[in-house]
Amino acid sequence: MTEFAVIDPTSGDTLATYPTLSDDELQAAVAKSADAYERWSATSIDDRIRIIGEVSELHAARSRQLADIIGREMGKPVTQALGEVEL
């Protein structure tokens, strides 16, 4: 299995490795995303508002964790990454 690495540009350390997809896996992912789009398109506006609100709450609760990850992946100061996360 082929993998690719996420490298911290400030240290050269490997932060994570992820497997690449085979052609069949990629086609399956594309098909699932098309199905998700169709289901989302059929979702009522009230349900969309509720779902987006829940995602927004999760995002806010983990903003520092997300900023830490962005800071390491992009070599940015965490304060700058936090500003991007909180936009």
N, C-alpha and C positions, 0 to 999 in steps of 0.2 A: 504494500500500500504506500502510495506517495503522500508525503505530508508537506505542509509549508509552515514556516515559523513566523511568529510576530517578534520582532527584535526591538529592544529598548535602544533608541538612537543615541542616548546619552552614555550608555555603558556597554552596548553591544551584547548584553545578556539576552537570552531567549526567554520571553515572557510566557509564551504558549506555543503549542504546535497543534495543527488541525489537519485532518485527513482531506485529501482532494477527492472529488467525486468522479466516478466513472461516467461514461456517456449515459448509461441506463439510469444511474442515480440522478444525474442532472435532468434528464427528461421527466423522471418521476417527480422531481421537485418543481419543475415548471408546470406540470399538469396539476399538482396540488395547489400551486399558487393561483392558477386560473380558476380552480374550483373555489378557493377561498374568496377570490374577487367576486365570483358570481353570488356566493352566499352573503358576502358583505353588501353587495348591491341590493339584495333582497331584504336586508335588515332594516327594520323601521327606524325612523329618525330618533324616537325615544330610546330605543335600545342602543343606537350608535352613541347618543349623548351619554348614556350610563356607562357604556364600555370605555369610551374615551376618558370619562371622568375617573374611572378606576385605574386606568393606565397612567393618567396624570398623577394620581396619588402615589402610585408605586414609584414613578419616576422621581417625584419630590422626596420620597422617603429614602431613596438611594442615591441622591444627587452627589454626595461626597464620594461614595464608592465609584460611581461613574466617572467623576472628575479624576480620581486617583488612576483609574484604568487609562483614561484618555491622556493624562499627564505622562504615564509610563510609555504608552504606545507612540505618542507624538513628540516626546521630549519637551513638553511644555511645563511651565510652572503650574502647580495644582490650582492656584488662584485664577489663572487664565482659563484653565480647563473648566473650573467651576462656573465661571462667567458664561462659558458656552453652554454648559449643561442647563443652567438656569434660564436661558433665553426662552 
